[in-house]
Amino acid sequence: MDKVFFIGIIIGIMTRLIMLNLDKKQYPTQPNVLISQLVLAFVASSLGALLVPALIERSYTSITFLSLAGEQFRQVRENRRDTLTELEKKQLVKRGNAFIEEIAKTYEVRNYMCIITSFATVGFYYLITSEFNISQNIGLIISTVVGVLLAFILKRIIRRDSIGDIADVRIVDISFENECILKVGDLSGITNVGLKKDRDRFLKHGVGIEIIPKDKSYINASIIQNPGQRQTIAYNLYSRLGIYRQKNEPIFTPLPRRNPKNESIVIAYLPMEKDEQAIINVIKSCPIISSAKGKNLALKNYLIGRKEGI
């Protein structure tokens, strides 16, 4: 019992560690948040590992501990939401409420993954040792392998699609019309840049970006045009590559704008380092938030630029 219990806990914690690489790309996880996540992973894994022997002993009241744990993890979600909302005031580029909610939900769901993998590991051990008369050592090895495989399967299942799955990204020119009207690609009228020094900075350090929905799909277009998704893209650029502006220079805040000609999104962005390939990779890796999905489903049988059904 002791061995499989600790193995169940280890598998549960390892499940959380598998997810940390993605977390680091989206929001800070070190050092304090990393430690808190590992502690919560230990608590969740312990609950999952203890649940199997409790059920075998017909201690059904142990289910109440799961409900208490669920309530605690929901509280973690609310705390993370409140913290990120407070930090919005300090950001040069806002995350936006939709992205904050996505992050908070992720914190909650991944604790449940720890419970599932530790419960499955211990449960599978009891199943094969009692029903198939397999020795304890072999049972430990098999259940460990099953737990690790389940962790990777869950990671695959909850994997969020990214912008690169639904859109192509290309670099376009930044220019000005009538001396001060910012133009990105073939879309003009993005904003009015009155000061010459600001226009010079756009031309010297700025990068024009166009995000074009794949397959001329209105569904893909509706996702990248969602206000929360647009803000997520802008923040992802800022968090990964920085931005060449100060707090008192709002004119340089990236403003995603819709191009009605092809339903694309264009952005004028000033990175700290003008690496075009890195910019493309960052946008393609930007996660698609849940609130941006499921919009305009009535348009699934139509193509951009062609109104008749297909």
GUBA-732298 format. One line per field, with one value per residue (C-alpha): residue number from 1; x, y, z. Coordinates in steps of 0.2 Angstrom, whole numbers. Each point is the difference from the previous one (the first is absolute). Layout:
REM GUBA-732298
pos [NUM;...] $
east [X;...] $
north [Y;...] $
up [Z;...] $
END
This chain:
REM GUBA-732298
pos [1;2;3;4;5;6;7;8;9;10;11;12;13;14;15;16;17;18;19;20;21;22;23;24;25;26;27;28;29;30;31;32;33;34;35;36;37;38;39;40;41;42;43;44;45;46;47;48;49;50;51;52;53;54;55;56;57;58;59;60;61;62;63;64;65;66;67;68;69;70;71;72;73;74;75;76;77;78;79;80;81;82;83;84;85;86;87;88;89;90;91;92;93;94;95;96;97;98;99;100;101;102;103;104;105;106;107;108;109;110;111;112;113;114;115;116;117;118;119;120;121;122;123;124;125;126;127;128;129;130;131;132;133;134;135;136;137;138;139;140;141;142;143;144;145;146;147;148;149;150;151;152;153;154;155;156;157;158;159;160;161;162;163;164;165;166;167;168;169;170;171;172;173;174;175;176;177;178;179;180;181;182;183;184;185;186;187;188;189;190;191;192;193;194;195;196;197;198;199;200;201;202;203;204;205;206;207;208;209;210;211;212;213;214;215;216;217;218;219;220;221;222;223;224;225;226;227;228;229;230;231;232;233;234;235;236;237;238;239;240;241;242;243;244;245;246;247;248;249;250;251;252;253;254;255;256;257;258;259;260;261;262;263;264;265;266;267;268;269;270;271;272;273;274;275;276;277;278;279;280;281;282;283;284;285;286;287;288;289;290;291;292;293;294;295;296;297;298;299;300;301;302;303;304;305;306;307;308;309;310] $
east [0;14;9;-14;-7;16;2;-18;5;16;-10;-12;13;9;-16;1;18;-4;-11;13;9;-16;-4;17;-4;-17;2;13;3;16;4;-15;-14;11;1;-18;-5;11;-8;-17;5;6;-16;-11;11;-1;-19;-1;12;-10;-17;3;4;-14;-13;7;-3;-18;4;-12;1;17;-9;-3;18;0;-14;10;15;-10;-6;18;6;-14;6;17;-7;-9;16;10;-13;0;19;2;-14;9;16;-9;4;18;1;5;-11;-16;-3;-19;-14;-2;18;0;-15;9;16;-11;-9;16;6;-15;-2;18;-2;-14;12;11;-15;-4;17;4;-17;2;18;-5;-17;9;12;-14;-9;14;7;-17;-8;14;12;15;14;1;16;-6;-16;9;10;-16;-10;14;1;-19;0;14;-9;-16;9;6;-17;-9;13;-5;-18;0;12;-6;0;11;-1;12;-14;-13;10;15;11;11;10;-6;6;-4;-3;-9;-13;-3;15;-7;-13;7;-1;4;1;-15;-11;1;-8;6;5;6;18;2;18;14;11;-13;-2;19;-1;-13;9;17;-5;-18;-5;-16;-9;-15;-9;-10;-13;4;-12;-9;-11;-11;1;19;-3;-13;13;14;-12;-7;5;7;10;7;6;7;10;6;5;9;11;4;3;12;9;-3;-5;10;-11;-2;-15;-4;1;-17;2;11;-12;-3;-18;-6;-12;-11;3;-17;7;6;-6;18;7;14;11;14;12;16;11;15;10;-6;0;-14;1;-1;-15;-9;4;-7;-16;-2;3;-13;-14;-18;-11;-16;-11;6;-6;-18;-4;-8;-4;-14;14;9;-7;7;17;8;-3;-14;-18;-8;0;12] $
north [0;12;-2;2;15;10;-5;6;17;1;-4;14;13;-5;3;18;1;-5;15;13;3;7;10;9;6;8;7;1;-16;3;0;2;-6;-15;-5;2;-10;-15;1;0;-15;-9;3;-5;-16;-5;1;-11;-13;-1;-2;-17;-9;10;-6;-18;2;6;17;9;16;3;6;16;4;1;13;10;-2;6;15;4;-1;12;12;-1;4;15;6;-2;10;14;1;1;13;11;-2;7;18;-3;-8;10;-12;-6;-19;3;-8;-15;-5;3;-12;-13;0;-1;-15;-8;1;-9;-14;-6;-4;-11;-9;-4;-8;-10;-7;-5;-8;-10;-5;-7;-7;-9;-8;-7;-6;-10;-7;-6;-6;-7;-6;11;2;17;5;-4;9;16;0;-2;12;13;-2;2;16;8;-4;7;16;2;-5;13;13;-4;1;17;7;17;4;15;14;-10;-14;12;14;5;14;11;16;15;18;15;17;16;8;19;1;-6;-14;-17;-13;-19;-10;6;5;19;11;-10;15;18;2;19;2;-3;-8;-13;-3;-3;-12;-10;0;-5;-12;-5;-17;-2;-16;-8;-15;-9;-13;-17;-8;17;-6;12;-11;3;18;2;-7;12;14;-3;15;-12;-10;16;6;-17;1;18;-5;-16;11;11;-13;-10;13;16;17;16;12;9;1;18;-5;-8;3;-15;-12;-14;2;-15;6;-10;1;-2;-5;-17;-1;1;9;12;6;14;-6;7;-15;3;-10;0;-19;-3;-19;0;11;-12;-14;9;4;-18;-7;12;-11;1;5;-9;15;3;-17;-5;17;2;-18;4;6;-17;-3;16;6;17;9;-12;1;-15;-16;-13] $
up [0;5;-16;-12;10;-2;-18;-3;8;-11;-16;5;3;-16;-10;6;-4;-18;-2;8;-17;-8;15;0;-18;5;18;14;10;9;14;11;-12;-5;18;4;-16;6;18;-8;-11;16;8;-15;-3;18;-1;-16;7;17;-9;-6;17;8;-13;2;19;-5;9;-12;11;-8;-15;10;0;-19;1;13;-12;-14;9;5;-18;-5;13;-8;-17;8;9;-16;-10;13;0;-18;-1;13;-11;-15;6;-2;-17;-15;-10;9;0;-1;11;-12;1;19;1;-11;11;16;-7;-5;18;6;-13;2;18;-5;-12;15;9;-16;-3;18;2;-16;5;17;-7;-14;13;11;-16;-7;16;7;-16;-10;14;-6;13;9;-8;-18;4;6;-17;-10;9;-1;-18;-2;11;-11;-16;7;5;-18;-7;11;-6;-18;4;8;-12;-6;-18;-5;-13;-12;-1;-8;-8;-10;6;-11;2;-9;-3;12;-9;2;-11;0;11;16;-3;5;-13;2;-16;-10;15;3;14;15;10;-2;5;1;6;-13;13;3;-18;-2;14;-8;-17;9;13;-5;-8;-9;3;-9;6;-14;4;-8;-13;-2;14;9;16;1;-4;14;12;-4;0;17;11;14;-13;-7;17;3;-15;4;18;-6;-11;14;13;-12;-9;10;-8;-4;9;17;12;-7;-18;-4;-18;-2;8;-12;-7;-10;-14;-12;-18;-8;-17;5;19;6;15;-2;14;1;13;7;7;11;-14;-18;-3;-13;2;19;-2;-12;12;15;-8;-7;18;8;7;-6;15;4;-1;-18;-6;-6;-8;-17;-2;-12;-13;0;-18;-7;-6;2;-16;-6;8;-8;9;-4] $
END
